[in-house]
Amino acid sequence: MKIYLIILYLFCINNFVNAQQKIVKLGSFPDGITELSKNDTIYYKDLNKNLDKYIGTWNFENDSVYFQIIIDKKVRIDNFPKVNIMSDELVSEFIYKNKGIEIYNTKIEDSYISGNGIFSENKISLLYDEPTENNHIRYKNADLIIEYIPDKIPKLLWVRKNYQTCKGTGEKPIYDMSDFKIPEIMQLTKQ
């Protein structure tokens, strides 16, 4: 009899936990979002594994530029804890050298390039930033459009779209007014 009560208890707990979370395919908008309670969570999950093809080490090199980015996928990232939204997303670390001089060498924790915006099966949008002098706020921002090109050796077409977003907040923060240093357009090869 005790075994039946334990099974019933576990079944009820499982139903309670699952009822608190709505799993939505990454790149879509959930139906019934207005029906969710304050305690419910929306989880934008990479159900179709669209982000997996971008994972790995990618390189670009020419006479003056060397760029290597390592892309990884993190699951259930809680970027919006006040509104209970979680998602799977890509994060990165990169090395950038210009004429043999190392300009950037970031770590995954910094993740200046990250996100999960799916345009199509082989095209995504990521948030883009680069390190600044003295960790000042960068005056310029950008989105990064990456297109996956399937081939014997896969490639990524990298296109950065620059824009300006910082506006005064009443205080006068110190802005970094410099331009981005990493090339705007590149074709990277998977290593």
N, C-alpha and C positions, 0 to 999 in steps of 0.2 A: 504493500500500500504506500509506503514511504517513497518508493521509487517512482510511482505514478505522480505523487505530489511534487517531487523534485522536477520531473519532466514537465509537468504543467507550469510550475513556477518559472523554469528556464524559457519555456515557450512564451509566456506572458512578458517576461523581461525582454526577450528578443523582439517581440512585436512593439513594445513600448519604445525601444531604442530606434528601431527602423522607422517608426512613425514620426520621429523627430527630425528626420533628414530627408530632403528631396534631392535625388541625384538627377542632374540634368546634363545632357551631352554638351561638352565644351563647344562653344561657337553658336549655341542656340539660346533662345529666351524661354524660360519656363512658363508653361501654362498655369494659370491659377495662382500666380505669385501674390495676388491680393488676398488669397484665402489662407496664406501662411500665418501662423501665430508668431508672436514675438520670440518664442523659444525655438521655433523651427530653424533649421539650417538648410541653405541651398549649397550643394556641392557640384560645381562645374567640373565634371570628370572627363578625362580623355578616353571615352569609351571606345572610339574607333582607332586608338593608338596613332592619331595624326601627328603628334609631337615626336614620336619615337624616331622617325627618319632624320631628325635634326640633331639627335644626340651623337656626340663624338668629337673628334679633333679635326678642325678645318684650317687650311693654310692658304695664304696668298703671299706671293713674292714676286717682285720685279727688281729693276736695277737699284732703286733707292728704298723701297718699302718691304718690310717683313711683318706679316700679321698672322698670328695664330690665335684661334679661339677654341675653347673647350666648352661644349654645351652639354648640360645635364638636365634631367627632368626631376622636379620635386612634386610630390603628390600631397594633396590636402593642405595647401598653403592657406593660412588664415590671414589674408591681407586686409579684411574688413571686419574685425571682431565685433564692432558695435552693431553691425547689421547681419551678423551670422552668415557670411558668404565665404566659402572656401573654393579653391580651384587647384587644378594641376597646372604647372607652368614650367617654362624653360628658364634656366639660370645659366650664367656663364662666367668664365674668367678668360682674360686674354693678355697677350704680349704684343706690343707694338714697337717696332724699331724703325727709325728713319735714318738712312745712310749709316747703318751699323750702330747707331746710338739708341740705347733702350729708352723709350719715352714713357711707356706704361708697362706694368706687370701687376695685374690685379688678381684677386682671389675670389672664389665663388661666393664667399660671404659678402663681398662688396656688390657683386652682381649689378654692374652698371648697365648691362644689357639683359633684359628679362621680360617675360610676359607670355601671352597665350592667345593673341588675337588671330583667329583663323579666317582667312579670306576665302580659301578654296582648299582642295585636297593637297596642293603643293605650294601654297603661299600663305605666309603668316606675317603678322605685325608684332613687333616687340618694342617696349619702351627703350629709349637709347639715351645714354649719357656717357661722359668721359670724366676721369678724375680732374680736379682743378687745383690750382696753386693754393696752399694753405686751407684747403677744404672750404673755400668760399662757395656761395650759391652761384651756379652757372646761370647767366642771363639768357642763354639760348638753350633750347631743348630740341629733341628730334624724335621721330618714329623711325624704326628700321623695318623695311619690308624685305623679307627673305623669301626667295623662290627656290624650292628644291628642284634640281634637274637630275632625274634618274638617268644613269649611264653606267658603263662598266665601272668607272670610278665616279661616284656621285659628286655633284657640284652644287654650290649655293650661289645664287645671284644676290648680291648684297646691295641694297639701295637705301641710302639714308635721306629722309625728308626733314629738312630743318624748319624750325619755326621758333618764334619768340613767345615766352609765356609769363615771365616774371614781371610783376607789377608791384608798385609800392604797397606797403602794408601799414603805413603810418610811421613805422620806424624806417631808418635808412640802413638796410643791410649792405654789407660789402659784397658787390657782385663781381664775378669773374667775367670779364667782357671778351675773353679770347675766343677765337674760332675753334671748332673741333679740329683735331689733328689727324685722326684716322681718315683715310680716303672715303669719299662719299659713295663711290660705286666700285665694287670689286667682284670678281668671280673666284670663290674659294673652292678648294679641292679637299675631299675627305681623305684623311690619312689612315 
